């Protein structure tokens, strides 16, 4: 994608027919079938990622846009730790971290954990190691009918829903 393209000021140029971008279920980016491994390009694509009005994804760079096919979730939770104040912090595959909002955490019908991230704009799939660490804070509710996240003695029921959008 060319950040310096000269298009009419109010016009976006869709490069999707020329550039196939994919995020696989492991959070790896591919361009025209080749994995993007250069850290700066990888980071640049994540910074440019947007959710579209139809629920899809695209990257926007200057006045160029390109649809991004996402196999599952655009982000992966790669780590979880407890901060000194007792909040769970999730580490994402784009290098960022943020507090886990237990009300935005769920497990799908295939037992895959997810959470809304980036102020609710995106969702992230938990890697197995991250989920195993998070499991330390999952308890069975007193009635034995559901599971909850136990954070600072407060229980947050875990929702079980279908695949995220």
CORDAMO-V184970 format. One record per residue. N is the residue number from 0. PSI is psi as a letter, one per 20 degrees, with the letter a starting at -180 (none if undefined). Layout:
n:psi
N:PSI
N:PSI
This chain:
n:psi
0:q
1:o
2:i
3:j
4:q
5:n
6:r
7:q
8:h
9:j
10:p
11:q
12:o
13:o
14:j
15:g
16:i
17:i
18:o
19:o
20:p
21:p
22:o
23:r
24:i
25:j
26:j
27:p
28:q
29:q
30:o
31:l
32:i
33:p
34:p
35:o
36:i
37:p
38:h
39:h
40:g
41:g
42:h
43:g
44:g
45:h
46:h
47:i
48:p
49:q
50:p
51:r
52:h
53:j
54:i
55:a
56:q
57:q
58:q
59:p
60:o
61:d
62:j
63:p
64:q
65:p
66:q
67:p
68:p
69:o
70:h
71:e
72:q
73:i
74:q
75:p
76:o
77:i
78:q
79:p
80:r
81:p
82:r
83:h
84:j
85:j
86:q
87:p
88:p
89:q
90:p
91:q
92:i
93:j
94:i
95:r
96:q
97:q
98:q
99:p
100:o
101:h
102:i
103:j
104:p
105:r
106:p
107:r
108:i
109:j
110:k
111:p
112:q
113:r
114:q
115:q
116:r
117:l
118:k
119:j
120:h
121:r
122:q
123:q
124:p
125:p
126:r
127:g
128:h
129:g
130:g
131:h
132:g
133:h
134:h
135:h
136:j
137:p
138:q
139:p
140:q
141:h
142:i
143:j
144:i
145:r
146:q
147:q
148:p
149:o
150:o
151:k
152:j
153:p
154:p
155:o
156:q
157:p
158:q
159:o
160:r
161:a
162:q
163:r
164:none
